[in-house]
């Protein structure tokens, strides 16, 4: 399955909700800053019975790698020639759940919002 989510800049990191991914993982990107971006933190969790377990945390500081995808390529098509542009901020990350051998593959890009 392919998911695409937008995370907008804000000032309160605690108000950002993690997004459920197929009932197995949770993903949260905390983008801080109002006038200019100060930092981006990415958290990935695994659901384990009645709790969530942090699998991966990453922090990005300025200057950020930024790219605007062009053409008809889609983020879900990893065979497209420009698929790497959808992961210019983070690269492609591969995470694995500790119990049920599920894989989560993600990549993030920093895009400007259309005006």
LOVEXTI-127967 format. One record per atom (N, C-alpha, C): atom name; residue number from 1; x, y, z; residue in one letter; chain. Coordinates in steps of 0.05 Angstrom, whole numbers, always signed. Example, Ala and Ser with C-alpha at 12.3 -4.5 7.8 and 13.67 -1.06 7.14 Angstrom:
   atom    nr       c1       c2       c3   rest   kette
      N     1     +264     -114     +156      A       A
     CA     1     +246      -90     +156      A       A
      C     1     +264      -66     +156      A       A
      N     2     +257      -45     +142      S       A
     CA     2     +273      -21     +143      S       A
      C     2     +258       +1     +157      S       A
END
This chain:
   atom    nr       c1       c2       c3   rest   kette
      N     1      +17      -23       +0      X       A
     CA     1       +0       +0       +0      X       A
      C     1      +18      +25       +0      X       A
      N     2       +8      +46      -12      X       A
     CA     2      +22      +71      -13      X       A
      C     2       +6      +92       +1      X       A
      N     3      +18     +107      +19      X       A
     CA     3       +5     +129      +33      X       A
      C     3      +20     +155      +26      X       A
      N     4       +5     +177      +23      X       A
     CA     4      +17     +203      +19      X       A
      C     4       +5     +221      +40      X       A
      N     5      +21     +235      +56      X       A
     CA     5      +11     +253      +76      X       A
      C     5      +26     +279      +74      X       A
      N     6      +11     +300      +82      X       A
     CA     6      +23     +327      +84      X       A
      C     6      +25     +334     +113      X       A
      N     7      +48     +345     +121      X       A
     CA     7      +53     +355     +148      X       A
      C     7      +60     +384     +146      X       A
      N     8      +44     +401     +158      X       A
     CA     8      +48     +430     +156      X       A
      C     8      +65     +441     +180      X       A
      N     9      +79     +463     +175      X       A
     CA     9      +95     +475     +197      X       A
      C     9      +77     +485     +219      X       A
      N    10      +87     +484     +243      X       A
     CA    10      +73     +493     +267      X       A
      C    10      +92     +501     +288      X       A
      N    11      +82     +508     +312      X       A
     CA    11      +98     +516     +335      X       A
      C    11      +97     +497     +358      X       A
      N    12      +77     +479     +358      X       A
     CA    12      +73     +461     +381      X       A
      C    12      +78     +432     +372      X       A
      N    13     +101     +421     +379      X       A
     CA    13     +107     +393     +371      X       A
      C    13      +89     +372     +383      X       A
      N    14      +77     +379     +406      X       A
     CA    14      +60     +359     +420      X       A
      C    14      +32     +357     +408      X       A
      N    15      +24     +376     +391      X       A
     CA    15       -2     +375     +379      X       A
      C    15       -3     +358     +353      X       A
      N    16      +20     +350     +343      X       A
     CA    16      +21     +334     +318      X       A
      C    16      +13     +306     +324      X       A
      N    17       -6     +296     +309      X       A
     CA    17      -16     +268     +313      X       A
      C    17       -1     +249     +294      X       A
      N    18       +5     +226     +304      X       A
     CA    18      +17     +205     +288      X       A
      C    18       -4     +193     +270      X       A
      N    19       +4     +187     +245      X       A
     CA    19      -14     +175     +225      X       A
      C    19      -12     +144     +227      X       A
      N    20      -34     +131     +228      X       A
     CA    20      -35     +102     +228      X       A
      C    20      -29      +91     +200      X       A
      N    21      -12      +71     +199      X       A
     CA    21       -5      +58     +173      X       A
      C    21      -11      +28     +176      X       A
      N    22      -33      +21     +164      X       A
     CA    22      -41       -7     +162      X       A
      C    22      -44      -21     +189      X       A
      N    23      -49       -7     +210      X       A
     CA    23      -53      -19     +236      X       A
      C    23      -28      -30     +249      X       A
      N    24       -5      -28     +235      X       A
     CA    24      +20      -39     +245      X       A
      C    24      +40      -18     +254      X       A
      N    25      +40       +4     +239      X       A
     CA    25      +60      +25     +244      X       A
      C    25      +45      +52     +249      X       A
      N    26      +60      +71     +260      X       A
     CA    26      +51      +99     +262      X       A
      C    26      +74     +116     +253      X       A
      N    27      +67     +138     +239      X       A
     CA    27      +87     +156     +228      X       A
      C    27      +80     +185     +236      X       A
      N    28      +99     +200     +245      X       A
     CA    28      +95     +228     +252      X       A
      C    28     +118     +245     +243      X       A
      N    29     +112     +267     +229      X       A
     CA    29     +132     +287     +221      X       A
      C    29     +125     +313     +235      X       A
      N    30     +143     +323     +251      X       A
     CA    30     +140     +348     +266      X       A
      C    30     +157     +369     +252      X       A
      N    31     +143     +388     +239      X       A
     CA    31     +156     +409     +224      X       A
      C    31     +152     +435     +240      X       A
      N    32     +174     +445     +251      X       A
     CA    32     +173     +469     +268      X       A
      C    32     +183     +494     +254      X       A
      N    33     +168     +515     +258      X       A
     CA    33     +175     +541     +247      X       A
      C    33     +151     +555     +235      X       A
      N    34     +151     +582     +236      X       A
     CA    34     +129     +597     +224      X       A
      C    34     +140     +614     +201      X       A
      N    35     +158     +632     +207      X       A
     CA    35     +170     +649     +186      X       A
      C    35     +189     +633     +169      X       A
      N    36     +206     +617     +181      X       A
     CA    36     +224     +599     +167      X       A
      C    36     +225     +573     +183      X       A
      N    37     +231     +551     +170      X       A
     CA    37     +232     +525     +183      X       A
      C    37     +256     +523     +201      X       A
      N    38     +252     +514     +226      X       A
     CA    38     +273     +512     +245      X       A
      C    38     +283     +483     +247      X       A
      N    39     +265     +464     +245      X       A
     CA    39     +273     +436     +246      X       A
      C    39     +251     +418     +237      X       A
      N    40     +258     +393     +230      X       A
     CA    40     +239     +373     +222      X       A
      C    40     +248     +348     +237      X       A
      N    41     +229     +336     +252      X       A
     CA    41     +234     +311     +266      X       A
      C    41     +214     +290     +256      X       A
      N    42     +224     +267     +251      X       A
     CA    42     +208     +245     +241      X       A
      C    42     +209     +222     +261      X       A
      N    43     +185     +212     +268      X       A
     CA    43     +183     +190     +287      X       A
      C    43     +167     +168     +274      X       A
      N    44     +177     +143     +277      X       A
     CA    44     +163     +120     +267      X       A
      C    44     +161     +100     +290      X       A
      N    45     +136      +91     +293      X       A
     CA    45     +130      +73     +315      X       A
      C    45     +119      +46     +304      X       A
      N    46     +121      +26     +321      X       A
     CA    46     +109       +0     +315      X       A
      C    46      +87       -5     +336      X       A
      N    47      +64      -15     +328      X       A
     CA    47      +43      -22     +347      X       A
      C    47      +48      -50     +357      X       A
      N    48      +50      -52     +384      X       A
     CA    48      +55      -78     +397      X       A
      C    48      +34      -82     +418      X       A
      N    49      +14      -98     +413      X       A
     CA    49       -8     -104     +430      X       A
      C    49      -21      -78     +440      X       A
      N    50      -16      -70     +465      X       A
     CA    50      -30      -47     +476      X       A
      C    50      -12      -22     +479      X       A
      N    51      +10      -22     +464      X       A
     CA    51      +28       +1     +465      X       A
      C    51      +41       +6     +438      X       A
      N    52      +54      +29     +436      X       A
     CA    52      +70      +35     +412      X       A
      C    52      +99      +37     +420      X       A
      N    53     +116      +26     +403      X       A
     CA    53     +145      +25     +408      X       A
      C    53     +159      +42     +387      X       A
      N    54     +176      +61     +396      X       A
     CA    54     +191      +77     +377      X       A
      C    54     +212      +60     +363      X       A
      N    55     +210      +60     +336      X       A
     CA    55     +229      +45     +319      X       A
      C    55     +251      +63     +309      X       A
      N    56     +244      +88     +302      X       A
     CA    56     +263     +105     +288      X       A
      C    56     +257     +134     +294      X       A
      N    57     +277     +150     +299      X       A
     CA    57     +274     +179     +302      X       A
      C    57     +296     +192     +286      X       A
      N    58     +289     +213     +271      X       A
     CA    58     +309     +227     +255      X       A
      C    58     +304     +257     +258      X       A
      N    59     +325     +273     +258      X       A
     CA    59     +323     +302     +261      X       A
      C    59     +338     +315     +238      X       A
      N    60     +325     +335     +226      X       A
     CA    60     +336     +349     +203      X       A
      C    60     +337     +379     +210      X       A
      N    61     +359     +392     +205      X       A
     CA    61     +363     +421     +210      X       A
      C    61     +370     +435     +184      X       A
      N    62     +365     +461     +182      X       A
     CA    62     +372     +476     +158      X       A
      C    62     +402     +475     +153      X       A
      N    63     +410     +477     +129      X       A
     CA    63     +394     +479     +104      X       A
      C    63     +383     +452      +96      X       A
      N    64     +358     +451      +89      X       A
     CA    64     +344     +426      +82      X       A
      C    64     +348     +420      +52      X       A
      N    65     +350     +394      +46      X       A
     CA    65     +349     +386      +18      X       A
      C    65     +321     +390       +9      X       A
      N    66     +317     +403      -13      X       A
     CA    66     +290     +409      -23      X       A
      C    66     +289     +405      -53      X       A
      N    67     +267     +394      -62      X       A
     CA    67     +263     +389      -90      X       A
      C    67     +233     +389      -96      X       A
      N    68     +225     +399     -118      X       A
     CA    68     +197     +399     -126      X       A
      C    68     +194     +379     -149      X       A
      N    69     +180     +356     -144      X       A
     CA    69     +176     +337     -165      X       A
      C    69     +162     +349     -189      X       A
      N    70     +170     +340     -213      X       A
     CA    70     +157     +350     -237      X       A
      C    70     +149     +327     -255      X       A
      N    71     +134     +333     -275      X       A
     CA    71     +125     +312     -293      X       A
      C    71     +102     +296     -283      X       A
      N    72      +99     +273     -294      X       A
     CA    72      +76     +256     -287      X       A
      C    72      +84     +233     -269      X       A
      N    73     +107     +234     -257      X       A
     CA    73     +115     +213     -238      X       A
      C    73      +99     +215     -213      X       A
      N    74      +94     +193     -200      X       A
     CA    74      +79     +193     -176      X       A
      C    74      +96     +181     -153      X       A
      N    75      +91     +189     -128      X       A
     CA    75     +107     +179     -106      X       A
      C    75     +105     +149     -102      X       A
      N    76      +83     +137     -110      X       A
     CA    76      +79     +109     -106      X       A
      C    76      +92      +92     -127      X       A
      N    77     +102     +104     -148      X       A
     CA    77     +114      +88     -169      X       A
      C    77     +144      +89     -166      X       A
      N    78     +156      +68     -153      X       A
     CA    78     +184      +69     -148      X       A
      C    78     +200      +63     -173      X       A
      N    79     +187      +55     -195      X       A
     CA    79     +201      +50     -220      X       A
      C    79     +203      +75     -237      X       A
      N    80     +189      +97     -229      X       A
     CA    80     +190     +121     -244      X       A
      C    80     +218     +133     -243      X       A
      N    81     +227     +147     -264      X       A
     CA    81     +255     +157     -264      X       A
      C    81     +260     +178     -243      X       A
      N    82     +239     +191     -233      X       A
     CA    82     +242     +213     -214      X       A
      C    82     +233     +206     -186      X       A
      N    83     +230     +180     -180      X       A
     CA    83     +220     +172     -154      X       A
      C    83     +237     +181     -131      X       A
      N    84     +263     +184     -135      X       A
     CA    84     +280     +193     -113      X       A
      C    84     +274     +222     -105      X       A
      N    85     +262     +238     -122      X       A
     CA    85     +256     +265     -115      X       A
      C    85     +235     +267      -93      X       A
      N    86     +220     +246      -90      X       A
     CA    86     +200     +245      -68      X       A
      C    86     +212     +238      -42      X       A
      N    87     +238     +234      -41      X       A
     CA    87     +252     +228      -16      X       A
      C    87     +277     +245      -13      X       A
      N    88     +277     +269      -24      X       A
     CA    88     +302     +285      -24      X       A
      C    88     +309     +294       +4      X       A
      N    89     +290     +296      +23      X       A
     CA    89     +297     +305      +50      X       A
      C    89     +310     +281      +65      X       A
      N    90     +298     +258      +64      X       A
     CA    90     +305     +236      +81      X       A
      C    90     +320     +213      +67      X       A
      N    91     +318     +211      +41      X       A
     CA    91     +326     +187      +27      X       A
      C    91     +305     +166      +32      X       A
      N    92     +309     +142      +22      X       A
     CA    92     +290     +120      +26      X       A
      C    92     +298     +105      +51      X       A
      N    93     +280     +102      +70      X       A
     CA    93     +285      +88      +95      X       A
      C    93     +269      +62      +96      X       A
      N    94     +282      +41     +106      X       A
     CA    94     +269      +15     +109      X       A
      C    94     +269       +8     +139      X       A
      N    95     +245       +3     +149      X       A
     CA    95     +242       -4     +177      X       A
      C    95     +226      -30     +179      X       A
      N    96     +233      -46     +199      X       A
     CA    96     +220      -72     +202      X       A
      C    96     +209      -76     +230      X       A
      N    97     +184      -86     +232      X       A
     CA    97     +172      -91     +258      X       A
      C    97     +187     -114     +271      X       A
      N    98     +189     -113     +298      X       A
     CA    98     +204     -134     +311      X       A
      C    98     +190     -161     +313      X       A
      N    99     +164     -162     +309      X       A
     CA    99     +150     -187     +314      X       A
      C    99     +138     -200     +289      X       A
      N   100     +124     -186     +273      X       A
     CA   100     +110     -198     +250      X       A
      C   100     +123     -195     +224      X       A
      N   101     +148     -186     +224      X       A
     CA   101     +164     -184     +200      X       A
      C   101     +150     -167     +178      X       A
      N   102     +139     -144     +186      X       A
     CA   102     +128     -125     +167      X       A
      C   102     +149     -104     +161      X       A
      N   103     +148      -95     +136      X       A
     CA   103     +167      -74     +127      X       A
      C   103     +152      -48     +123      X       A
      N   104     +164      -26     +132      X       A
     CA   104     +154       +1     +126      X       A
      C   104     +177      +15     +111      X       A
      N   105     +170      +24      +87      X       A
     CA   105     +189      +39      +71      X       A
      C   105     +178      +67      +67      X       A
      N   106     +195      +87      +74      X       A
     CA   106     +185     +114      +71      X       A
      C   106     +207     +133      +61      X       A
      N   107     +198     +154      +49      X       A
     CA   107     +216     +176      +41      X       A
      C   107     +200     +202      +43      X       A
      N   108     +214     +223      +49      X       A
     CA   108     +201     +249      +53      X       A
      C   108     +215     +271      +36      X       A
      N   109     +199     +289      +26      X       A
     CA   109     +209     +312      +11      X       A
      C   109     +197     +337      +23      X       A
      N   110     +212     +359      +22      X       A
     CA   110     +203     +384      +31      X       A
      C   110     +194     +400       +7      X       A
      N   111     +168     +405       +6      X       A
     CA   111     +156     +419      -18      X       A
      C   111     +144     +445       -9      X       A
      N   112     +144     +465      -27      X       A
     CA   112     +130     +490      -21      X       A
      C   112     +101     +486      -28      X       A
      N   113      +84     +498      -11      X       A
     CA   113      +55     +496      -15      X       A
      C   113      +48     +514      -38      X       A
      N   114      +28     +506      -55      X       A
     CA   114      +19     +523      -76      X       A
      C   114       +5     +548      -65      X       A
      N   115       +8     +570      -78      X       A
     CA   115       -4     +595      -68      X       A
      C   115      -31     +600      -80      X       A
END
